[in-house]
Amino acid sequence: MATVMLPASLIALFPGTPKRHEVEGDTVEAVIGALDRSVPGVRDRLLEAGPRLRPHINVFVDGDPADLGSAVGPAAVVHILPAVSGG
Amino acid sequence: MTKRVRLLVGTKKGAFILDSDADRRDWTISGPLCEGWPVHDLIVEPGSGAILAAAGSAWYGPAVWRSEDGGTNWTHSSAGLTYGDEAEPIKTIWSLAATPDGGLLAGVEPAGLFRSDDCGSTWRHVEGLTNHPTRPTWGPGAGGLIAHTIIPHPTDADRTWVGISAVGVFETRDGGTSWEPRNVGVRAEFNPEDRFPVTGQCVHKFAMAAGEPDTLYQRNHCGVYRSDDGSATWQEISEGLPTDFGFAMVAHPRDPDTCWVIPLSTPEEGRYMPGAHTAVWRTHDRGASWICSDAGLPTKDAWLSVLREAMARDTLDPVGITFGTSTGQLWHSSDEGESWRMITDTLPEIWGVEAVVLD
């Protein structure tokens, strides 16, 4: 089971959702798919058509920048972080 | 029962709700709502009274937000709001409308129309509009290639009008299966090789006359128009207005001869109030003549602008008119545009205003 850490701005969109989730999945895309089963709608917030990560959404697996196809080990920690952008 | 007036205000940094009694002099403000997402448009769903917000986040994408408790708690969904994985992603939602048969329509960027029959939980693409034969020729306006104004016929669920910038007005008479451009008589001055093309007009906003579904008023990049034949043809009614340009337009809720517009200077001149003199113009004779109203408005050094969704009217008698500026000022008239007061000048950039009367 991978551990997924959600940012505060994403948690705010799903009131009551914990920051930390334990989910199955051997790629980032699979992890987000599994996350969507426990937090319905979260996939649409993170992915756009393609599917691709939305342009201002960053994912790190064990501290390394990742994309949807990146491998996720069974004990990996996945951080989802919105970019520091905007005005 | 004592009536109250509620203003739903969409801004670049969230939605706001303003409440007043029927006097419309003192307002309370709550917000920012929708987690500070940019909100282009808000409506109240007939029947349920739920508030719906058309929004799009730079981080989290487009969604329709919904509150069933007057704005305290919100849900959001974009399920089905996609052209498919091979197509361009949807950036944001520009407009919402309720249909007479209980559905909802959403206009999006890049331009297209989606329908929901479950109160906004899921959406399906109205493919007939996006697949129109002219689609390869559609070009964006300065705000993008956007489907903004949506006007369902009040009683005929098969009939709907949509405005797309910079493409023009389209109408369906078969529930969205097929669409026809409705731009005859509308100028496209930015296209000197063909000033009256079939499509390519920069419609900014249009509104239906009260009780006359075949009478439509149009605020265009190039002038103001009226159609008396359900948009088949348009007659220009710009004479008497100070400029050719502007975004906002609303029609009277009971008098089909009356509508309001806010002319702006041309894009080349900054899209400000003409001469930095704030004014709302209205016609009481279907556009044959226009009356300038500036009582209470700043008429000197007023470098203000008002965007396409940022003017609304309520349904009280006299009608209240509200407009918001791109610099966060909200102005209100409770006497049908004769005189104006500022409600607040401290909101974020205002993109949309809706007014509803509550019992």
Interface residues (C-beta under 8 A of the other chain):
Chain A: S9 L10 A12 L13 P15 G41 D44 R45 L46 E48 A49 G50 P51 R52 R54 H56 I57 P82 A83 S85 G86
Chain B: E35 A58 W59 Y60 G61 A63 N73 H76 S77 S78 A79 T82 Y83 G84 D85 E86 A87 E88 P89 I90
